[in-house]
Amino acid sequence: MTPLLTLQEHRQLCDELHQLALEENRHLQQHRQPPAPALLDRKRSLLERLDASLTALRALPAGVAGTDARVAVEQVRSRILQILQLDRENEQLLLRCSLGSGRPAVATPAPAPSLLQRIYQGHA
């Protein structure tokens, strides 16, 4: 697979993660409750794909050059910043939801690790 194609696929995955973060954000704002398990399963699936994509990116030669590659990298960086901002907001909304319910959220499955948690743990 060419470096440009690898970057483009990673960008597409980042777009999917962004859409999922937006969906989670809308849900948290509208319903004021944690997302359904189906959304969390989708998140876990995308995060598994993200791990594979990051492995492919790490395997690329260090000197990938070209205007197209630079543009793709900048688009990915921009999207990642948007995802991180939304993820932070979603974490705050989720915390408010769990604190506002007056009861611990024991019955709900454990949420997938946030993107920020994965990055700080060195997995992303």
C-alpha positions in Angstrom: 0.0 0.0 0.0 1.4 3.4 -0.9 2.0 6.0 1.8 -0.5 8.4 0.3 -3.2 5.7 0.3 -2.4 4.8 3.9 -2.8 8.4 4.9 -6.0 8.7 3.1 -7.4 5.6 4.7 -6.3 7.0 8.1 -8.0 10.3 7.3 -11.2 8.4 6.5 -11.1 6.6 9.8 -10.6 9.9 11.6 -13.6 11.2 9.8 -15.6 8.2 11.1 -14.3 8.8 14.6 -15.3 12.4 14.4 -18.9 11.5 13.3 -19.2 9.0 16.1 -18.0 11.7 18.6 -20.6 14.1 17.2 -23.3 11.5 17.5 -22.2 10.7 21.1 -22.2 14.5 21.9 -25.7 15.0 20.5 -27.0 12.0 22.5 -25.4 13.2 25.7 -26.8 16.7 25.3 -30.3 15.7 24.3 -30.9 12.7 26.6 -28.6 13.5 29.5 -27.7 9.8 29.9 -24.9 7.6 28.9 -25.0 6.3 25.3 -26.5 2.9 24.5 -24.3 -0.1 24.4 -24.6 -0.2 20.6 -22.8 3.2 20.3 -20.1 2.0 22.7 -19.6 -1.2 20.6 -19.2 1.0 17.5 -16.6 3.1 19.4 -14.7 0.0 20.4 -14.7 -1.3 16.8 -13.4 2.0 15.5 -10.7 2.2 18.1 -9.6 -1.3 17.1 -9.4 -0.1 13.5 -7.5 3.0 14.8 -4.9 0.7 16.4 -4.4 -1.1 13.1 -4.2 2.2 11.1 -1.6 3.6 13.5 0.5 0.5 13.1 0.3 1.0 9.3 1.3 4.6 9.7 4.3 3.8 11.9 5.5 1.3 9.2 5.7 4.1 6.6 9.2 5.4 5.7 10.2 8.5 7.7 10.6 10.8 4.7 7.2 10.5 3.0 7.2 13.7 0.9 5.0 15.3 -1.6 2.3 17.9 -1.6 -0.5 15.4 -1.5 1.0 13.7 1.6 1.6 17.0 3.4 -2.0 18.0 2.7 -3.3 14.6 3.9 -1.2 14.9 7.1 -2.5 18.4 7.8 -6.1 17.2 7.3 -5.6 14.3 9.7 -4.0 16.6 12.3 -6.9 19.0 12.1 -9.5 16.2 12.4 -7.7 14.8 15.4 -7.8 18.1 17.2 -11.5 18.3 16.5 -12.0 14.7 17.8 -10.0 15.5 20.9 -12.0 18.6 21.7 -15.3 16.7 21.2 -14.0 13.8 23.3 -13.1 16.1 26.1 -16.6 17.7 26.0 -18.2 14.2 25.9 -16.2 13.2 29.0 -17.5 16.2 30.8 -21.1 15.6 29.7 -20.8 12.0 30.7 -19.5 13.0 34.1 -22.4 15.4 34.6 -24.9 12.7 33.5 -23.5 10.2 36.0 -23.4 12.8 38.8 -26.8 14.2 38.0 -28.6 10.8 38.2 -28.0 10.5 41.9 -27.1 6.8 41.6 -24.0 5.1 40.4 -24.1 3.8 36.8 -23.5 0.2 37.8 -26.0 -1.4 35.3 -24.4 0.2 32.2 -21.4 -1.5 30.6 -18.0 0.1 31.0 -17.5 2.7 28.4 -14.8 2.3 25.8 -11.6 4.3 26.8 -11.7 7.8 25.5 -9.3 8.9 22.8 -7.5 11.1 25.4 -7.1 8.1 27.7 -5.7 6.0 24.9 -3.2 8.7 23.8 -2.0 9.3 27.4 -1.6 5.6 27.9 0.6 5.5 24.7 -1.8 3.2 22.7 -2.9 5.7 20.1 
